Amino acid sequence: MSAHTRKTRRLLLIDDDRQQQHLMQGLVKNFRSGAFDLDGAASYDEGLKKLLSGKYAVCLLDFRLDAKDGLALMREARIAGSETPVIILTADDSEEVDLAAMEAGAVDYLVKAALNPRLLERSIRYALKLGETLTQLRQLAQRDELTRLLNRREFKRILEEEWDRSIRFQRPFALVMADIDHFKKINDTHGHQAGDEVLRHVASLLAGQVRTVDRVARYGGEEFALIMIETDTKGATENIKRLGVLLAETPCIIESKNLTLEVTLSAGVATSLTDATSATDLVAAADKALYAAKRGGRNRIVQADGSVVPFR
């Protein structure tokens, strides 16, 4: 890849020493690849804001900042969800600083007096590689391998967070449990490969139609769970109805088997604040409504209060 086409990575330096910022700019300009741009922040608050923007590939963070602890900034950013790799810069070459930086979550630490372009670039490239590896591991831990939706464990974690937020601010969210109708028959008639294709087909449709703030998970087998933020029972029912109609109009085409399969869903809807007293109860309420939809003939939505809404 030529220097003209190589992707330029943005770096963030959080350091209240203007001279140090100038020196670091010079080091970055002398990298062999030249594929990095350095942006600066001269205070704790400015640095935290920029770090949380998610715009940077790597953060270089001064160990001492505004007479505060740079590690405290890193911890605060982690709590707020930042996944940007952090390299600690320090004037103190001691094992104590090394251990403190690593325990706080830094990927590396560098002594300012020993810095040169080659050492700094090596550390940044190591941080980038480690960051990519950790992202892949998080994906494996959070995603269902077949559908790439959230897995059940990650769904339960998010559900608990949303429940706490809903109770604290008295704002509702809806939980929809949806199940592919007659899925066992698909597997028995056409084989598990066809079943997998149907699962991927439904998962892709669900993920492609919900809002970015909502969450879709494979709950288990042929069952899916949808968390719809700031949504009441009526809104969730309307949303899942649109999805069900779209699914009915979009058959699953399995080219390898020359098959076109019609797929329908059954769904149960429950809402925080009205249908449960805990996140666990909310799942139970939505699941109970789902099974009522299955028993009632499938291809329909049942709300927690027992109301039935056909997809068409």
N, C-alpha and C positions, 0 to 999 in steps of 0.2 A: 504494500500500500504506500503510495507516494505521500510526501509531506502535505500536498495540496488536498488530498482526499482523507487523510487521517482525522479521526474525530478529535476535536479539541475538548478537553475535560476542564471543568471549572473547579478551582480549589478555593477554600476559604481559610484565611489566616485571621485568628482572633488574638490580638496582641495590642496592649495599650502603649507600647513603645514604638513611636513613629520611625525611629532609626532602624529598629529591627524589621519593621515592615518594608522599609526601603531596601535593606540588605536581602531580605527574602525574595523581593521582586527580582533582584539581580541574579540570585541563585536559580530561580525558575527560568529566567530568560536564557540561562546557559545549560539547560537540560539538553541532552543529545537529541531527543525526539522533537522538542519544541511544541508539543501538543497539549500544553497546559496554559490556562489563564488564571492568574491569582487575584482574588478579590479580598479586601481587608475589612476588618471591624475593630474599632479601637476601644470598645467597652463591653462589659458583661451583657448588658441588655441588648445592645445592637448585635453582638455576636450570637446571642441565643435566638433572636428574631431571624437572622439570616440563616443560621443552621437549621432552624425548623421550617424554612421555606422549601427544603428538599431539592434545591437547585445545584448542590455541590456534590462532586464525586468523593472528595476527601476533605476533612477539616484538620487544619494545623492549629493547635490550641496551646496558648501559654499556660504554664503550670500556675503562675501567679498573675492575677488579673484584677486591676482596680482594687488592689489590696484585698481581693477575695480569692477564693480557691477555684482555679480553673476546672478542677475535677467536679466541683459542685455544679458548674454549668453543664458539663457533660452528663452528669446524672439527671439533671433537670430535663435536658433534651431527650434522654432515653425514656424517661417517664412519659414525656409528651409524644413519644412514638418515633423519634428520629432514628434512622438506621444508617446514617452516614458514618463511615469509618473515621475515627479520630486518632491523630498522632499528637502526642504531648511533646511540647518544646520546653526545655528547662535549662536553667543555668547551673543546676545542682547535679553533679554526676555522683549519685549515691544509690545504693541498693534500696534504701527506704523509698525514694521517689519512684524508682523503677517498679517496685511492688505495688505502691499506691496507685500508680497509673494503670497497671495491668488489672488490678482488682476492681478499678472503677470502670473498666471496659475499653480502655485504649488498646489499639492494635499494635502500637509501637511507641517508643519514646526516644527523643533525640536531644543530645546536649548541644546547646547553641554554639558554644565555642568550637566544637568539632565539625560543624556543618560545612559541607561543600556540595556543589551541584550533583555529583555522582551519588553521594550518600543520601541526599534528600530525595532524589529521583528514585533510587532503589526502594526507599521506605514507602514512598507514595505508590509505586507500582505493586509492592507487597500488600499495602492496604487495599488497593483496588481489587487484587486477586482474592484476598481474604473476604472482602465485602461481597464479591460475586458468589463465592462458595457458601457464605452464610445465608445469602438470599436464596440460593438453591436449596439449602437445608431447610429453611423456613417454609419454602414452597412444598417440599416433601412432607413436612410435619403438619401443614395446614390444609393441603389439597388432596382430594380423592384422585387416585392414580388414573382411573378410567375416564371420568368425566371432567376433571380439572376444576370441579366446583369445590367449595369448602368442604372439608370432611366433618364428621359428626363431632369430633372433639373440639375443633375450632368453632363450629356452630354453637356448641354449648357455652364456650367461653364468651363469645359475642352476645349471646342471648342474656347471660347474667349481667353483662355490662349495660345492655339496653334496658333490662328490667330495672336495674338500680337507677339509671338516668330517668326512666319513665316515672318511677315513684317519687324521685327527688323533685322533679319539675312538674309533675302531674300532667305529663304529655303522653298520649297513647301511642302505642305501636301495635301492629297486627302480626300474628303468626299464622302462616298458612302451611298446613301439611298436605302434600299432594302425592298421589299414588297412580302409577300407570295401570290402566285397566287391563285385565286378562294377560298380565305379563308372563305368567307361568305357561300359558298356552302358546305364547310366542316362542319361548325357549323350547318347549316340548315339540312343537311343530316344525320350527325352522332352525333350531340349534342355538347354542349359547353365543356364537359369534353374531347371529342376527339380533339376539337379545342385547348384546353389548352395543351394537349399532343403534338400536332403539334408545338405549339409555343415553348415549352420546347425543343423539338427535334431540331428545327432550331437554337435556341439560343445556345444549347450545341455545335452544329457543328460549328457555327460561332466563338464562344469563343475558341474552341479547335484548330482552324486552323490559326488564326491570330497571328502575332508576339506579344511578351510581351509588346513592346512599343506602340502597337496600342490599340485602345479603341473600344469597342462594346457596344451599348446601345439599349434598347427597346425604340423607339421614341414614339410609341403609337399604340395601336391596334395590327395589324399584321405587322407593319413597324419597321425596324431596321436601325440604323445609325452606320457607321463604320468610325472612324478617322484613317487614315493610315499615319504615320509620315514619313517625308523625302521621299515621294512618289509622282510621277507625274501621269498624267492621264493614260498614257500607263501602268505603273506599277500597278496602282489600278485596272485597267480593267483586267489585267492578273490575279491578285490576286482574284478578285471577280468571275472571270470566273472559276478558279479552284474550288472555294467554291461551285459554282452553279453546276458544273459537279459532284462533290462529293455528293452534296445533291440529285441529280437525281439518283445517284447510291446507295443511302442509304435511302430507304423508311422508313417512320415512322411506327413502329410496336406498336399497342395498344393491349396488351395482354388481358386486361379486357374485350374488345369488340371483340376480335379475328379479328382485322382489320389490314390490311397493306395498308397504304396510300402513294401514290406517291406525292411528294411535289416539286414544282418548285418556282423559284424566278424571279422577275423583279427588275432591278437595274438602278439607275442613278448615274453618276460620275461627280464630279466637283472638281477643284483644285484651291487652293489659288494661288495668284500672277497672274493667267491667266483668271479665270472665275468669279471673284467677287471683289468688293471693300470693303467688310466688311464681318464679320462672318455671319450676317443675310442674306446678299446677296448670300453667298456661300450655305447656306441651301436652299434658294429659287432656285438657279441654279440646285442643285442636285435633288431637289424635282420635278422641271420642267422636267428634263431628265427622272426621274422615271416615271412620268405620261405619257411621250411620249412612254416609253417602254411598259406601260400597254395598251395604246391605239393602239400601233403597233402590238399587238398580244401576249404580255407577254413572259415569259421565255427568256428574252434577256436583254442586257445591252445597255443603251444609254448614250453617253457622252454629256457634256454640249454644245459642238459644233454641236450636232445633229447626230453624227456618231453612227451607230448601230452595235453592236457586238453580234451575237448569242452565246448561251452557248455551242452549239455543231456545 
